[in-house]
Amino acid sequence: MRRELFVAPVLFLTLALAGCGEDPPAPAEGGARVAIEVGAGGYDPARVEATAGEPLTLVFTRVTEAGCGDEVVIASQDIRRSLPLNEAVEITFTPEESGDLRFSCGMDMYDGTIVVR
């Protein structure tokens, strides 16, 4: 009987915590913050909107070893970062001008677009 009284609350707490997802990324100071999942087929989302002159933080998380998503490149910003499996990697920069900025994998097979307004 005592064991059952102990097991039930522990089981409840374990299930409650397991059901808690991660909080969405918080906005960058004065800017936007976007979570991007890197899977076997590329980036999700592959299109991000930003405002010229405001900081933008992209949070890349590679969720599979399949494909070529182990690195991300934003050539126009001279940014190249490794993406370890299942680890969030934050990239913060301030796009200065309107237009499209391309991001890609290191092999230039996956690509995405940052639309700056």
Secondary structure, DSSP 8 states (H G I E B T S, - for coil): -HHHHHHHHHHHHHHHHHT---------TTSEEEEEEEETTEEESSEEEE-TTS-EEEEEEE--SSSSTTEEEEGGGTEEEE--BT-EEEEEE---SSEEEEEEETTS-SEEEEEE-
